[in-house]
Amino acid sequence: MLIWAICGSALAGYYFTQYSIYRNEYTALVTGFNSLSQAMGNLSNMMESLSLRVNLLINYGNGTLVWYNNTAMPVGSTAFTAIMAVAKVEYRDYGQELGILVTSINGLASTFSQGWFYWYVNTSNSTWISPEYSCGKYILHRGDTIGFAYESFSVWPPPPPT
């Protein structure tokens, strides 16, 4: 009985020591995870402040509409840099005053009768607006929706991209 009591006490002491060690490790792990989670949250907030998300539509003029929703762009990006981020684009830069003219998106090039127009959605009334300036001059805002449409020059103004 004495041997059984000594063995039982030794075994209980061993398991209590192991429990204490693992409990301390678990507490340290939880504390570290919470610190990391908080740091990641701060990093996420910092990255969000340096970037914005926009929705981008490409209308190929044949019924094909391709959306790039929630596209991350750096703050200060333009409609031109947004289309460059999601598609293969060819363009002509006519300088500071006239700006950039997109001449081809994903291999669909402008012709003498059709070309690429860009639009943005006016958030106050949800209507498409065709700016009177280059896509390289339109500065994006958080949540903007912009569209590039392949349209005929014969209709003026060209219809919205959707």
N, C-alpha and C positions, 0 to 999 in steps of 0.2 A: 504494500500500500504506500509506503514511504517512497519507494522508487517511482511508482506511478505518479505520486504528487509532485516529486522533483521534476520528472520528465514533462508533466503537464504544465507546470509553472515555467519551465525553460521554453517550451514550445509557445506558450502564450506570450512570454516576454519577446521571443523572436518575432512573432507575427505583429505584436504591438509596435516594435521598432520598425519593421518593414512598412506598416501602415503609416507611421509618422513620417518616414522618408518619402513615400509616394504622395502623401497628402501635401507635404511641403513642395514637392516638385510640381504637383498639379496646381497649387496656388501660384507658384512662380510662372507656370505656363499660362494660366488665365490672365495674370497681370501683364505678362509680355504680350499676349494676344490683344488685350484691351488697348495697350499702348500702341501697338502696331495698327490696330483698327482705327484709332483716333488719328494717328499720323497719316494713314491712307485717306481718311476722310478729309483731313486738311489738304493733302496733296490733290485729292479729287476736286475740292473747292477751288484750289489755286489753278488747276488745269482748266476748270470750267470758266474761270475769270479771264483766261488767256485765249479761249476759243469760243466759237459759237456754232450752232447747228442750224442748217438750212435744208429746205426741200428743193430739189431741182428736177425739172421736167424737160425731157427732150422729145419733141414731136417731129417725126421724120417726114411728115406731110403725106404719108400713104396710109394713115390709120394706126401706125405704130407709135405708141406712147410709152416711154420708159421713164420711170420715176426713180430718183435717188433720194430717199427720205432720210431725214435726220443725219445728214452729211456733216461731219465735223470739219470746220475751217478755222484758221487763225483769225483773231480779231483784226480788222482792217482789210480783210479780203474783199475782192470785188466779184461781180457776176462773171467776169472773164476768168479769174483765178478759180472760181467754183467749177466752171465748165471744163477748164483744163485739168482739174483734179479728178473728174469722173470719165472723161472721154478723150479720144485722140483728136486734137484740134489743129487746124491750120488757120492762119490769120494774116492780116496786113496791118501794120501799125502806121497810121498816117500822121503821127506826131501828136504833140501835146493838145492842140486845139481840136482836131477831129478825132483822135484816139484810135482805138482798135476796131477792126472789122473782121468778124469771124467769117471765113470763107469755106470751111469744111469741118464737119463733125463726123467722126467715125467713118471717114471715106466718102460721105455724101457732100459733094462740092457744089458751090453756087454756080449757076449758069447765067446766061444773058436774061433769062426770064424768071428765075427763082433764086432765093437766097435765104440766109439765116437771119432771123429777127429775134430779139430777146424781149422779155416781159418780166414784170414783177407784180405780185399781188399787193394791192393797197389794203393793209390790215384793218383800216377803219370801216371800209364798206365791202370788203372781199371781192373787189373787181380787179381784173387784169389791167395793168397800165403799161403802155409802150413808151418808154422814155425817149426824149429827143436828144440823147447823148449816148456815147459809146458805152458798151458793157464794161470796159475797163475803168469807167468813171463812177459806176454805180457801186457804192460801198454797202456791203451786206450788213444786216442787223440780225440779232438773235431771232430765230423763228421765221425768217423770210422764206417766201416761196418764189422762185424764179423759174422761167421757162424759156427755152430756145426752140423756135419753130421754123421749119423749112417751108416757106410760103412763096407764092407768086408775087412778082412786083406789080402785076397788072391791077391788083385790088389795093386801094389805099384808103385808109390805113389797113394793114393786114389784120386778119382776125386773130384773136387770142390763141394761145397754144393748145387749149383744150376744146 
